[in-house]
Amino acid sequence: MKHPTELVECLKDSVLSGRGATDPGLRRAVEARSAELGGRPGAPAGALPPDLQEHVDKIALHAYTVTDEDVAALKAAGWSEDAIFEISIAAALGAGLARLERGLSALRGEP
């Protein structure tokens, strides 16, 4: 059985580097931006296309507020449903992992 950290690395690799409708560099930038907003210390913010910035920030900070209209706006801007899905997953991954890292640091008594 794999160690949990190995499983997380497999997940990250699959989401951020696997084949998809979007460039892996974009997915990594999305993850970094979302992780920064999620509180990952020293997380470099990735440069994102302006039409994605609001969507990524919304997922990182208030995912429950994403609406069908938000997705429709991205589709109208030329993003495919597959691309929107991949970007959304990368954003959720970054925010979630940043929060996990912060929680584990707190348990270890780190600042």
C-alpha positions in Angstrom: 0.0 0.0 0.0 1.3 3.4 -0.9 2.0 6.0 1.7 -0.5 8.9 1.8 2.2 11.4 0.6 2.8 9.1 -2.4 -0.9 9.1 -3.2 -1.0 12.9 -3.0 2.0 13.2 -5.4 0.3 10.8 -7.8 -2.9 12.9 -7.7 -0.9 16.1 -8.3 1.0 14.6 -11.2 -2.2 13.3 -12.8 -4.1 16.6 -12.5 -1.2 18.9 -13.3 0.9 17.0 -15.8 -1.4 14.5 -17.4 -2.9 14.8 -20.8 -5.8 17.1 -21.2 -7.6 19.8 -23.0 -5.4 22.4 -21.3 -1.7 22.9 -21.3 0.0 21.5 -18.2 1.7 24.8 -17.6 -1.6 26.5 -17.3 -2.9 23.9 -14.9 0.3 24.3 -12.7 -0.2 28.1 -12.8 -3.9 27.7 -11.7 -2.8 25.3 -8.9 -0.1 27.8 -7.7 -2.5 30.8 -7.8 -5.1 28.8 -5.9 -2.6 27.5 -3.3 -1.4 31.1 -2.8 -4.9 32.1 -2.0 -5.3 29.0 0.2 -2.4 30.1 2.3 0.6 28.1 1.0 3.6 30.1 2.2 5.9 31.2 -0.6 3.5 29.9 -3.3 4.4 31.7 -6.5 1.3 33.1 -8.1 1.0 31.9 -11.7 0.2 34.3 -14.4 -3.3 33.5 -15.6 -5.4 34.7 -18.6 -7.6 37.5 -17.3 -10.8 35.6 -18.1 -9.7 32.7 -15.8 -8.5 34.8 -12.9 -11.9 35.4 -11.3 -13.0 31.8 -11.7 -9.8 30.5 -10.1 -10.0 33.0 -7.3 -13.7 32.1 -6.7 -12.9 28.4 -6.4 -9.9 29.0 -4.1 -11.8 31.3 -1.8 -15.5 30.6 -2.1 -16.1 27.5 -4.3 -19.7 27.2 -3.2 -20.5 30.5 -5.0 -19.6 29.2 -8.5 -22.7 29.3 -10.7 -23.8 28.0 -14.0 -23.5 31.6 -15.2 -19.8 31.6 -14.3 -19.3 28.5 -16.4 -21.4 30.0 -19.3 -19.2 33.1 -19.2 -16.0 31.0 -19.6 -17.6 29.0 -22.4 -18.6 32.3 -24.1 -14.9 33.4 -23.7 -13.9 30.3 -25.8 -13.1 27.8 -23.1 -14.4 24.2 -23.7 -16.2 22.3 -21.0 -13.2 20.0 -20.7 -10.9 22.9 -20.2 -13.2 24.5 -17.6 -13.3 21.2 -15.7 -9.5 20.8 -15.7 -9.0 24.4 -14.6 -11.6 24.0 -11.9 -10.0 20.7 -10.6 -6.5 22.3 -10.6 -7.8 25.3 -8.6 -9.6 23.0 -6.1 -6.4 20.9 -5.8 -4.3 23.9 -5.1 -6.6 25.4 -2.5 -7.2 22.0 -0.8 -3.6 21.1 -0.6 -2.6 24.5 0.7 -5.1 24.1 3.5 -3.9 20.5 4.2 -0.3 21.8 4.4 -1.4 24.5 6.8 -3.3 22.1 9.0 -0.4 19.6 9.2 2.0 22.5 10.0 -0.3 23.5 12.9 -0.4 20.0 14.2 3.4 19.9 14.2 3.4 23.2 16.1 4.9 25.2 13.3 4.0 28.8 12.6 
